[in-house]
Amino acid sequence: MSNLHLSADLGFTNRKYQVGLSLVEFEEDNVTIIYSPALDLSGYGYSQSEAKQSFSEALHDFFRYTNNKKTLDKVLKNLGWAIRGTKNKPKFNPPKDSDLVSLNPLYNEIVNSKSYKVSREAIEFAY
């Protein structure tokens, strides 16, 4: 899988955070899907480029919505993330991929029944 160069730099504030996420790419019915098990978020298209664009839009919408509702911490915790540090300097740690396979039924299905590629990408977002 080529490097996806994804960014979720939303500009809510000058505070930004970068985290490494596993992104899973697979095909279903001639559609390319890019899925982030740690965020339970996906994008799709008829090419990797379309899927990347779709995923980037979904990622942006996810962070914009949770930021506007002030629910980012709660949503990430519900997805298994560990959030440490202070309110002004939080440390976000996504769940381990090995844990996600057992906790996330969709990811488990992908790993056990589909041909897929995984890449590790740095995603930047404002907090």
ChimeraX commands (.cxc) that place a marker at each C-alpha (Angstrom):
marker #1 position 0.00,0.00,0.00 radius 0.5
marker #1 position 1.46,3.34,-0.91 radius 0.5
marker #1 position 1.80,5.99,1.74 radius 0.5
marker #1 position -1.59,7.66,2.09 radius 0.5
marker #1 position -0.32,11.03,3.40 radius 0.5
marker #1 position -3.47,11.64,5.40 radius 0.5
marker #1 position -3.89,14.69,7.57 radius 0.5
marker #1 position -6.64,15.86,9.84 radius 0.5
marker #1 position -5.12,19.22,10.65 radius 0.5
marker #1 position -8.35,21.06,11.31 radius 0.5
marker #1 position -7.09,24.35,12.68 radius 0.5
marker #1 position -9.45,24.52,15.66 radius 0.5
marker #1 position -6.59,25.95,17.71 radius 0.5
marker #1 position -2.83,26.09,17.49 radius 0.5
marker #1 position -2.64,22.92,19.59 radius 0.5
marker #1 position -2.08,19.88,17.42 radius 0.5
marker #1 position -1.50,16.23,18.12 radius 0.5
marker #1 position 0.00,13.57,15.93 radius 0.5
marker #1 position -0.78,9.88,16.36 radius 0.5
marker #1 position 0.17,6.79,14.40 radius 0.5
marker #1 position -2.84,4.86,13.16 radius 0.5
marker #1 position -3.10,1.60,11.30 radius 0.5
marker #1 position -5.08,1.98,8.11 radius 0.5
marker #1 position -6.43,-1.15,6.46 radius 0.5
marker #1 position -7.01,-1.22,2.71 radius 0.5
marker #1 position -9.12,-3.91,1.12 radius 0.5
marker #1 position -11.47,-4.40,-1.79 radius 0.5
marker #1 position -15.08,-5.47,-1.77 radius 0.5
marker #1 position -17.25,-5.65,-4.92 radius 0.5
marker #1 position -14.58,-3.75,-6.92 radius 0.5
marker #1 position -14.60,-0.90,-4.40 radius 0.5
marker #1 position -11.44,0.08,-2.49 radius 0.5
marker #1 position -12.05,0.67,1.20 radius 0.5
marker #1 position -9.67,2.35,3.63 radius 0.5
marker #1 position -10.58,1.62,7.23 radius 0.5
marker #1 position -9.20,2.82,10.54 radius 0.5
marker #1 position -10.06,0.24,13.21 radius 0.5
marker #1 position -8.92,2.59,15.99 radius 0.5
marker #1 position -11.49,5.19,14.91 radius 0.5
marker #1 position -14.00,2.74,13.39 radius 0.5
marker #1 position -14.02,5.03,10.37 radius 0.5
marker #1 position -13.78,4.28,6.65 radius 0.5
marker #1 position -13.68,5.81,3.23 radius 0.5
marker #1 position -14.23,4.18,-0.14 radius 0.5
marker #1 position -13.91,4.69,-3.87 radius 0.5
marker #1 position -13.27,2.96,-7.17 radius 0.5
marker #1 position -9.54,3.69,-6.79 radius 0.5
marker #1 position -7.12,4.12,-3.92 radius 0.5
marker #1 position -7.09,7.84,-4.64 radius 0.5
marker #1 position -10.90,8.09,-4.34 radius 0.5
marker #1 position -10.84,5.97,-1.18 radius 0.5
marker #1 position -8.11,8.17,0.31 radius 0.5
marker #1 position -10.12,11.32,-0.43 radius 0.5
marker #1 position -13.28,9.77,1.02 radius 0.5
marker #1 position -11.41,8.68,4.17 radius 0.5
marker #1 position -9.83,12.12,4.58 radius 0.5
marker #1 position -13.28,13.74,4.38 radius 0.5
marker #1 position -14.73,11.27,6.90 radius 0.5
marker #1 position -11.77,11.87,9.23 radius 0.5
marker #1 position -12.17,15.64,8.97 radius 0.5
marker #1 position -15.92,15.37,9.65 radius 0.5
marker #1 position -15.28,13.08,12.64 radius 0.5
marker #1 position -12.89,15.54,14.28 radius 0.5
marker #1 position -14.97,18.60,13.40 radius 0.5
marker #1 position -18.15,17.01,14.82 radius 0.5
marker #1 position -16.55,15.73,18.02 radius 0.5
marker #1 position -14.75,19.04,18.52 radius 0.5
marker #1 position -17.96,21.05,18.03 radius 0.5
marker #1 position -19.86,18.76,20.42 radius 0.5
marker #1 position -16.88,18.64,22.82 radius 0.5
marker #1 position -17.07,14.85,22.83 radius 0.5
marker #1 position -13.69,13.87,21.34 radius 0.5
marker #1 position -12.33,12.50,24.63 radius 0.5
marker #1 position -15.54,10.55,25.33 radius 0.5
marker #1 position -15.74,9.08,21.82 radius 0.5
marker #1 position -12.07,8.08,21.81 radius 0.5
marker #1 position -12.40,6.45,25.24 radius 0.5
marker #1 position -15.44,4.50,23.98 radius 0.5
marker #1 position -13.28,3.29,21.09 radius 0.5
marker #1 position -10.67,1.98,23.54 radius 0.5
marker #1 position -8.20,4.87,23.48 radius 0.5
marker #1 position -6.21,5.79,26.58 radius 0.5
marker #1 position -6.14,9.52,27.28 radius 0.5
marker #1 position -3.56,10.73,29.74 radius 0.5
marker #1 position -1.89,14.00,30.56 radius 0.5
marker #1 position -3.61,17.27,31.32 radius 0.5
marker #1 position -6.50,19.02,29.66 radius 0.5
marker #1 position -4.08,21.46,28.02 radius 0.5
marker #1 position -1.56,18.76,27.07 radius 0.5
marker #1 position -3.44,15.50,26.60 radius 0.5
marker #1 position -1.73,12.34,25.42 radius 0.5
marker #1 position -3.90,10.23,23.15 radius 0.5
marker #1 position -2.94,6.58,22.72 radius 0.5
marker #1 position -4.94,4.42,20.31 radius 0.5
marker #1 position -5.69,0.81,21.25 radius 0.5
marker #1 position -3.25,-1.83,20.05 radius 0.5
marker #1 position -4.12,-3.52,16.78 radius 0.5
marker #1 position -4.03,-6.91,18.49 radius 0.5
marker #1 position -6.69,-5.73,20.95 radius 0.5
marker #1 position -8.81,-4.25,18.17 radius 0.5
marker #1 position -8.97,-7.57,16.29 radius 0.5
marker #1 position -10.65,-9.19,19.28 radius 0.5
marker #1 position -12.82,-6.19,20.26 radius 0.5
marker #1 position -13.95,-4.93,16.85 radius 0.5
marker #1 position -16.13,-7.41,14.89 radius 0.5
marker #1 position -15.62,-5.62,11.56 radius 0.5
marker #1 position -11.83,-5.59,11.92 radius 0.5
marker #1 position -11.94,-9.24,12.98 radius 0.5
marker #1 position -13.90,-10.10,9.83 radius 0.5
marker #1 position -11.45,-8.19,7.62 radius 0.5
marker #1 position -8.43,-9.89,9.18 radius 0.5
marker #1 position -9.96,-13.36,9.04 radius 0.5
marker #1 position -11.77,-13.36,5.70 radius 0.5
marker #1 position -10.40,-10.70,3.35 radius 0.5
marker #1 position -7.22,-9.95,1.50 radius 0.5
marker #1 position -5.96,-6.68,2.96 radius 0.5
marker #1 position -2.95,-4.40,3.36 radius 0.5
marker #1 position -2.08,-2.42,6.47 radius 0.5
marker #1 position -0.08,0.78,6.63 radius 0.5
marker #1 position 0.84,2.84,9.64 radius 0.5
marker #1 position 0.13,6.53,9.07 radius 0.5
marker #1 position 0.76,9.64,11.12 radius 0.5
marker #1 position -2.49,11.52,11.54 radius 0.5
marker #1 position -2.38,15.07,12.86 radius 0.5
marker #1 position -5.34,16.64,14.56 radius 0.5
marker #1 position -6.09,19.67,16.67 radius 0.5
marker #1 position -7.24,19.28,20.26 radius 0.5
marker link #1:1,2 radius 0.2
marker link #1:2,3 radius 0.2
marker link #1:3,4 radius 0.2
marker link #1:4,5 radius 0.2
marker link #1:5,6 radius 0.2
marker link #1:6,7 radius 0.2
marker link #1:7,8 radius 0.2
marker link #1:8,9 radius 0.2
marker link #1:9,10 radius 0.2
marker link #1:10,11 radius 0.2
marker link #1:11,12 radius 0.2
marker link #1:12,13 radius 0.2
marker link #1:13,14 radius 0.2
marker link #1:14,15 radius 0.2
marker link #1:15,16 radius 0.2
marker link #1:16,17 radius 0.2
marker link #1:17,18 radius 0.2
marker link #1:18,19 radius 0.2
marker link #1:19,20 radius 0.2
marker link #1:20,21 radius 0.2
marker link #1:21,22 radius 0.2
marker link #1:22,23 radius 0.2
marker link #1:23,24 radius 0.2
marker link #1:24,25 radius 0.2
marker link #1:25,26 radius 0.2
marker link #1:26,27 radius 0.2
marker link #1:27,28 radius 0.2
marker link #1:28,29 radius 0.2
marker link #1:29,30 radius 0.2
marker link #1:30,31 radius 0.2
marker link #1:31,32 radius 0.2
marker link #1:32,33 radius 0.2
marker link #1:33,34 radius 0.2
marker link #1:34,35 radius 0.2
marker link #1:35,36 radius 0.2
marker link #1:36,37 radius 0.2
marker link #1:37,38 radius 0.2
marker link #1:38,39 radius 0.2
marker link #1:39,40 radius 0.2
marker link #1:40,41 radius 0.2
marker link #1:41,42 radius 0.2
marker link #1:42,43 radius 0.2
marker link #1:43,44 radius 0.2
marker link #1:44,45 radius 0.2
marker link #1:45,46 radius 0.2
marker link #1:46,47 radius 0.2
marker link #1:47,48 radius 0.2
marker link #1:48,49 radius 0.2
marker link #1:49,50 radius 0.2
marker link #1:50,51 radius 0.2
marker link #1:51,52 radius 0.2
marker link #1:52,53 radius 0.2
marker link #1:53,54 radius 0.2
marker link #1:54,55 radius 0.2
marker link #1:55,56 radius 0.2
marker link #1:56,57 radius 0.2
marker link #1:57,58 radius 0.2
marker link #1:58,59 radius 0.2
marker link #1:59,60 radius 0.2
marker link #1:60,61 radius 0.2
marker link #1:61,62 radius 0.2
marker link #1:62,63 radius 0.2
marker link #1:63,64 radius 0.2
marker link #1:64,65 radius 0.2
marker link #1:65,66 radius 0.2
marker link #1:66,67 radius 0.2
marker link #1:67,68 radius 0.2
marker link #1:68,69 radius 0.2
marker link #1:69,70 radius 0.2
marker link #1:70,71 radius 0.2
marker link #1:71,72 radius 0.2
marker link #1:72,73 radius 0.2
marker link #1:73,74 radius 0.2
marker link #1:74,75 radius 0.2
marker link #1:75,76 radius 0.2
marker link #1:76,77 radius 0.2
marker link #1:77,78 radius 0.2
marker link #1:78,79 radius 0.2
marker link #1:79,80 radius 0.2
marker link #1:80,81 radius 0.2
marker link #1:81,82 radius 0.2
marker link #1:82,83 radius 0.2
marker link #1:83,84 radius 0.2
marker link #1:84,85 radius 0.2
marker link #1:85,86 radius 0.2
marker link #1:86,87 radius 0.2
marker link #1:87,88 radius 0.2
marker link #1:88,89 radius 0.2
marker link #1:89,90 radius 0.2
marker link #1:90,91 radius 0.2
marker link #1:91,92 radius 0.2
marker link #1:92,93 radius 0.2
marker link #1:93,94 radius 0.2
marker link #1:94,95 radius 0.2
marker link #1:95,96 radius 0.2
marker link #1:96,97 radius 0.2
marker link #1:97,98 radius 0.2
marker link #1:98,99 radius 0.2
marker link #1:99,100 radius 0.2
marker link #1:100,101 radius 0.2
marker link #1:101,102 radius 0.2
marker link #1:102,103 radius 0.2
marker link #1:103,104 radius 0.2
marker link #1:104,105 radius 0.2
marker link #1:105,106 radius 0.2
marker link #1:106,107 radius 0.2
marker link #1:107,108 radius 0.2
marker link #1:108,109 radius 0.2
marker link #1:109,110 radius 0.2
marker link #1:110,111 radius 0.2
marker link #1:111,112 radius 0.2
marker link #1:112,113 radius 0.2
marker link #1:113,114 radius 0.2
marker link #1:114,115 radius 0.2
marker link #1:115,116 radius 0.2
marker link #1:116,117 radius 0.2
marker link #1:117,118 radius 0.2
marker link #1:118,119 radius 0.2
marker link #1:119,120 radius 0.2
marker link #1:120,121 radius 0.2
marker link #1:121,122 radius 0.2
marker link #1:122,123 radius 0.2
marker link #1:123,124 radius 0.2
marker link #1:124,125 radius 0.2
marker link #1:125,126 radius 0.2
marker link #1:126,127 radius 0.2
view
